[in-house]
């Protein structure tokens, strides 16, 4: 019995600092409840929701500034299935898709929004739940994280922006990619991937919640090489709830930590490819995806009030039904968004703090066009800003 008590005391001693730290974050962020949120926008920015009746639940996007297309990763079926947040409802068909949005007005007015046709892809409409995406423009390769019912994986396509089609190339599955979330392509055959959990919720519900709550640095940032006959995966760093990933400069990578409300900066040795954490930037929200614009500014999206987001996630199936839309419960819900920019010299600057557009997950900016785009996990359409 003494051994059991001693072991229990040891566990308590080990996790107490984490409990204290995480408890402080939750208490501090409680003021971000929709009822008390200090809504504000960056001076000089004008925001407008677009495509609200055409797309929703677009967790990630890429601004391809060379072509003027925004590549959107949207999953209407997230109302039924969100394996990251632990919501599952049986379904036989899916409504996930990749879309091209002419954010720059460079293309035909008839093609403002194009639903990309996925060619020779057997899971389209059946088991396609797209999450994070990355596009390697030089090779026209599109990588898509798919939280499929049949198991998490990364789908690889050859994307034709001119014709709005994507030819299926292959699927990447590996034991060291248990929960692929965000992707950054280095080439057509090399990429970095964040696994949001070491214990995926679907297989380890309780352990996944503990991993999230205590912000344990268990989940891996993985380097993936598919140039040979076998998929090679190497975990380059352990990180609490790694979510977004972005290449900040030649030797620095930024990775968001959702559960600890930070963005962590890693130095990557050019010779050895070894990752070493060099900084941690506190953020005013639970961080999600990241992007870097042509000027080197880091854009961070996230969720100021996680309990509101969780309530929205678990109510979408009900609230998007004809009856649910009319209920007082559904009308009173919201999932606020918080978007910031960060530079080494200027620090963190608020850009959009509001709940007119819900659950911001990705923000990106076209410097030359002086505009940007925000997409959300449970947002209707996309939020476009002009400067």
N, C-alpha and C positions, 0 to 999 in steps of 0.2 A: 504493500500500500504506500509506503514511504517513497518507493521509486516512482509510483504513479503521480503522487503529489509533487515530487521534485521535477518530474518531466513537465507537468502542467505549469508549474511556476516558471520553468525555463521558457516554455512557449509564450507565456504571458510577457515575460521580460523581453523576448525577442520582438514581439509584435507591438508592444506598447508605443515605441516611437512612431511607428507607422500609423497606429490608431490616432495618436495625438495630432500628427501632421494632417492626415486625411480628414479628421473631425474638424480641424480648423478651416480647411478649405470648404467643407460643406456648410459650416456656420457662416463663413464670410460670404459665400455665394447665395445664401438664403435670401439676401436682399434683392436678388435678381428675379424673384418671383414675378410673374407677369403683372400682378397687382401693384407692385412697388418698383418695377424696373424703371430706371432713369433712361428714357428713350432719347436718343440724339444721333445726329448725322454729322459727318465731317463738313466743315464750312466749304461752300463752293461745289459740293457734289449734289447732283440731282438723280433721284432713284425712280425707276418705273418698272412695274411687273409686266412682263411680256409672256405670251404663249400660255397664259393661265388656263385656257380651255383646250389646250393641245397636249401638253406634257405635264408630268408631276413626278415627285419622288426621284429627282435627278441628283443622286448622291455625289457624282463627280463630273467634271468636264475638263476639256483641254481647249485653250484658245490657240488655234493654229494661225498665228498672225500673218504668215506668208500667204495663206490662201484666203483669209478672212472668214473661215468657218470656225464655229465652236462645235466641238464633238461632245455630245451629251450622253451620259450613262444614266438611263432612267428605268425605274422598275415600278410600274403601276401596281404590281402584285406584292409590293412591300407592305401593303395593307394586310396581307394574309401571312406574310413570311418575312421575318427579320431574324436571322440566325445569330447575329451579333448581339442583339438586345434581348434575345430569348423569347420571341413570339412566333408560334407555329400554328398554322391552320391548314388542314388537309385540302389540297387542290390538285387537279389533274392537268391544268393548263396554266401558263404564265404569260404575263404581258410585259416582260422586260424587253428593252430595246436600246439600240444605239441610234442617235439622231444627229443630223447636221443642221446647225442653226446659222443662218447668214447674219451674224451680228454686225458685220461691217458694211452691209448694203452694197456689196460688190457684185452680187449675182442676180439672176432673174427674180423678179418679184413673185413669180409663180413657184419658186423653189426656196421660199424663205425658211421653211422647215422641211427637211427630208428625212423620212424614216429609212435608215440604212437596211438594205436587203442583205441578210446573212445567207450566203450561198453554201450549199452542201454541209449545212450545220444541223445535225439531227436533233439537237435540244431546243431549237428555236420554237417558242410557243408551247414548250412542254416542260422544260426544266432550266430556264435561263433567268437567273436573278443577278443582273450585273451590279457591281459595286465600283471599286476603283478601276481606273483606266490609265493607260499611258500610250502615247503615239510616237513612234520613231519615224519622223517624216522622210528621212533619206531613203529608207527601205520600204516605206508605206506600211509598216507593221504596227498593228493595233493589239495591245494586250488588255484583256478584260478579266477582272476578278469575278468569278461566278460562284455565288453562295447557293449552289444547287441542292435540291433535296437529296440527290444521289451522292452528295459529297462535295466539299469545297475543292475548287480547281481554278486554274488560269487558262482562259481560252486565247488562242492566237489566230489573228485574221490578217489578211492582206487587204488594206482599205483603199478603195478607189474613190477619192473625193469628187472627181468629175462626174461619175455616174451614180454615186450614192450606193455602192455595193461593197461588200466585204466577203472575200473568199476565205472559208475556213481552212486553216493550216494544220493546227494540232491542238492538243490539250496537254497541259502540264499538271501533273499530280506527283506529290512526293511526301514522304513521312515528315520531312522537316518544313513542310508548308501546310500546317494543320488549319490555319485560319488566315489565308491571304486577304489582305485588305487594300492597301495602297501600293502602287507600282511606279517605278521609274525606269524606263527603258534606256539602256546604254547603247544598244545596237539591236539588230534583228534577232540576235541570239543570246544577249546578255542583259540582265536586269537586276535591280534591287527590289525586294518585296518586303513589306511589313506584315508580320503575323500579329493580329491584334490581341490574341491570347495564346498562352501555352496550353491552357485547358479550354478548348472550344466549348461554348455553352451547350451545344446539342449533345455532346458526349459526357460532359462533366459539369452539369448545371450548378451544383453547390460550389465546387472548387473554382469555377469560372467567376462566380460572384465574389468569392473571397479574394481572388487574384485582382479583380477590379477594385473592390472596396479598399484594400490595403495597398494598392499600387505596387505590388511586388514586381521587381524587374526580372520576370521569367520569360516573357514572350520574345521571339527572336526577330531581328532584322536579317534578312537572308540575301545572299548573293546567289543568283541562279544563272547557270550556263547550260544552254541547250544546243551548243554548236556541234556536239558529238552525238553518237547513237544513244547515249544514256543522259538523263537529266542529272546535272551535278548541282547540289545545293550546299552552301556553307553558311552557317550562322556567324555573322560578323560582329554582332553586339546583342546584349540582353537589355531589355528596356520595358518599363511599365506601360502596358497598353499602347504599344506603338501604333500610330494611325497614319497620318500624312507623312510623306517623305519628299524632300526637294533638294536639288543641287544648288547650294548657295554660291559657291565659287569653286575655283580649281581644286582646292583640297578640303573644302568644308561641306558637310551635308547636314541638313536640318531634319529632325524627326520629331513629330508632335507626340506628346504623352498625354492621352486623354484623361486618364484617371488622376494624374498629378497636376493637371492644368499648367503644363509647361511645354516649351519647345526646347529640345536639347540639341546642341551643336556638337558634331563629331569631326575630328581631324582624321583624314584618310591619307595614310602615307602612300605617295605615288609609286614607290618601289615595292613595298610589301603588301599594300592594300589593307593594312591593319587599321581598324577603327579604334579611336580613342576619344572618349567624351572630354570636351574642353570647356563647355559652358552649359548653363541651364537658364532659360529665360522664363520668368513667371508671367503668366497670362491671366486676364480677367475673366476667363471662361474655360470650360472644358474643351480642349483643343481638338480639332478634327483635321481636315486636309490642309495642305500647304501648296503654295506656288511661288515662283520667283519671276519677276518681270525683267524686261530688257535692261533696266537701270540697276538691277541687283536688289530691289526691294522685296522683302519676304511678306507674303500675304497669308494671313492665318484666319481661318473660320472656326467657329465653335458654338457651344451651347452654354448660355449663362445659367440655366436652371435645369439640372438633369432630371429632377422629379417631374417637371412639366413635360419634358421631352418623353419620358417614359410613359406618362399617362396618355399622351397623344399617340405614341406608337402602339399601345395596346388597345386603343379605341378606334383605330382607322376603319376596321372592317365594319363596325357598327355605325360610325359617324359618316361614312361615305355612302351609306344606304339611303334611299329616299326618305325613310322614316327618321333615320338618325340625324340627318341634316337639319331637321326641324326641332329636334329636342333641345331643351335648355342646357342639358349637360354638354352636348357637343358644341353648342354655340358659345359656351363660356370658356372653352379650352383654347390654349395657344401654346406654341413652342417657340420662344424668342430666339432671335439670331444675334450673333455678335461677330463682327469682322474687324480686324485690325491690320495695320501695316507695321513693319518693323525694319529699321536699319541700325547698323552699329552706331552711327552718329546721332540719330534722332530718337532711338528707342521705340517703344510701343505707342502707336497713335490710333485712337478709335476712328473707324470709318463708318460703320453702320451698327447701331444698337437699337433694335426695334422688334416688334412682333407682327408688323404688317406682312412681312414675308417670313415664313417659318423655317426653323431648324437648319440654319446655314451650315453647309459642310465644305464647300469649296468657293474660293474667290480668286479671280485672276484678272490681270490688267493688260490692256494693249496700250503701251506708252505712247506710240505715235498717234493713235486714234483718240487718245485722251478719254478712254472709257474702260469699263470693266464689267464683269459679270459675276453674279453670285448664284449658286444653285444649292438646293436644300434637300435633306433627307426626306422631309414630308412637306415640301413647298409646292404650291401650284405654280407652274411655269418657271421662269427664271427672272431674277432681279438684275436689271441693267442699270449701270450708272454712267453718267457723263460728267466731265470735269470742266 
